[in-house]
């Protein structure tokens, strides 16, 4: 099996079926793992009705374990050669994983970041933040990773495609939104081969169900620093 798609969700009733449909439509040997983090809006009931679908592995949590926990659980269950976690909110174009896989295999990489800003290098930071204030968190976190590990990424917060064997060697501690930042810092610290490709991005608003807040950057920064200065250095 080449690809494991992990769709973790919490209160995504309007989009969950579409996300699953898009994952199924990918023309690649794959498995689809859907993890519900104790939704209260009807998402859980929708997934319960799909339990007979042999194309899906559905996990329903009885309590909210945190976004990071759900994502990591899916990664640990993965049987494909690569793991991709697009989420259920349709912010990312599902089929972009195919060009991410092309790059990871053609260039012998361990990880490929899907960058929302790779095609916008000529746009000033001020213009980006004026367009969308939440870009500030992306810019801060990406700049930190670039500074600490001498990288040149444009966006570490989008989607990513990772070799499953690499994920099995990493032990992250975060359960919330900081997990993604801890994982990126760990990948860089262990000097894995990482590439980047531009991807499509259609951000939601808070009215549409977006849950990330500006202050979420604080635990993210702490996770990056913890790994850099106090994390294990052993390379796999």
ChimeraX attribute file (.defattr): number of C-alpha atoms within 10 A of each C-alpha:
attribute: neighborCount
match mode: 1-to-1
recipient: residues
	/A:1	12
	/A:2	15
	/A:3	24
	/A:4	24
	/A:5	26
	/A:6	27
	/A:7	24
	/A:8	27
	/A:9	24
	/A:10	25
	/A:11	19
	/A:12	24
	/A:13	20
	/A:14	15
	/A:15	15
	/A:16	24
	/A:17	16
	/A:18	14
	/A:19	22
	/A:20	20
	/A:21	12
	/A:22	14
	/A:23	20
	/A:24	17
	/A:25	11
	/A:26	14
	/A:27	9
	/A:28	12
	/A:29	10
	/A:30	20
	/A:31	22
	/A:32	22
	/A:33	22
	/A:34	24
	/A:35	25
	/A:36	24
	/A:37	24
	/A:38	20
	/A:39	19
	/A:40	12
	/A:41	13
	/A:42	15
	/A:43	21
	/A:44	23
	/A:45	13
	/A:46	13
	/A:47	21
	/A:48	13
	/A:49	9
	/A:50	14
	/A:51	13
	/A:52	11
	/A:53	10
	/A:54	10
	/A:55	14
	/A:56	16
	/A:57	16
	/A:58	20
	/A:59	20
	/A:60	17
	/A:61	14
	/A:62	10
	/A:63	10
	/A:64	13
	/A:65	14
	/A:66	15
	/A:67	21
	/A:68	18
	/A:69	20
	/A:70	25
	/A:71	24
	/A:72	22
	/A:73	15
	/A:74	24
	/A:75	23
	/A:76	12
	/A:77	14
	/A:78	24
	/A:79	17
	/A:80	20
	/A:81	15
	/A:82	24
	/A:83	29
	/A:84	25
	/A:85	21
	/A:86	23
	/A:87	23
	/A:88	24
	/A:89	24
	/A:90	18
	/A:91	16
	/A:92	21
	/A:93	14
	/A:94	23
	/A:95	15
	/A:96	17
	/A:97	25
	/A:98	15
	/A:99	15
	/A:100	25
	/A:101	21
	/A:102	12
	/A:103	17
	/A:104	24
	/A:105	13
	/A:106	9
	/A:107	12
	/A:108	12
	/A:109	16
	/A:110	21
	/A:111	27
	/A:112	25
	/A:113	24
	/A:114	27
	/A:115	23
	/A:116	21
	/A:117	23
	/A:118	15
	/A:119	13
	/A:120	12
	/A:121	9
	/A:122	8
	/A:123	10
	/A:124	10
	/A:125	13
	/A:126	12
	/A:127	10
	/A:128	16
	/A:129	15
	/A:130	12
	/A:131	10
	/A:132	11
	/A:133	13
	/A:134	15
	/A:135	17
	/A:136	17
	/A:137	20
	/A:138	20
	/A:139	18
	/A:140	14
	/A:141	20
	/A:142	21
	/A:143	19
	/A:144	17
	/A:145	24
	/A:146	16
	/A:147	11
	/A:148	16
	/A:149	14
	/A:150	11
	/A:151	14
	/A:152	12
	/A:153	17
	/A:154	24
	/A:155	24
	/A:156	25
	/A:157	18
	/A:158	20
	/A:159	22
	/A:160	22
	/A:161	26
	/A:162	24
	/A:163	20
	/A:164	23
	/A:165	15
	/A:166	16
	/A:167	20
	/A:168	12
	/A:169	10
	/A:170	14
	/A:171	12
	/A:172	19
	/A:173	14
	/A:174	20
	/A:175	16
	/A:176	17
	/A:177	18
	/A:178	22
	/A:179	22
	/A:180	25
	/A:181	25
	/A:182	26
	/A:183	20
	/A:184	21
	/A:185	24
	/A:186	24
	/A:187	21
	/A:188	20
	/A:189	20
	/A:190	14
	/A:191	14
	/A:192	15
	/A:193	14
	/A:194	20
	/A:195	20
	/A:196	21
	/A:197	21
	/A:198	19
	/A:199	22
	/A:200	17
	/A:201	16
	/A:202	11
	/A:203	13
	/A:204	13
	/A:205	10
	/A:206	10
	/A:207	7
	/A:208	11
	/A:209	13
	/A:210	13
	/A:211	11
	/A:212	12
	/A:213	10
	/A:214	11
	/A:215	9
	/A:216	14
	/A:217	20
	/A:218	12
	/A:219	17
	/A:220	21
	/A:221	18
	/A:222	14
	/A:223	24
	/A:224	25
	/A:225	18
	/A:226	15
	/A:227	21
	/A:228	19
	/A:229	11
	/A:230	9
	/A:231	16
	/A:232	13
	/A:233	13
	/A:234	7
	/A:235	12
	/A:236	9
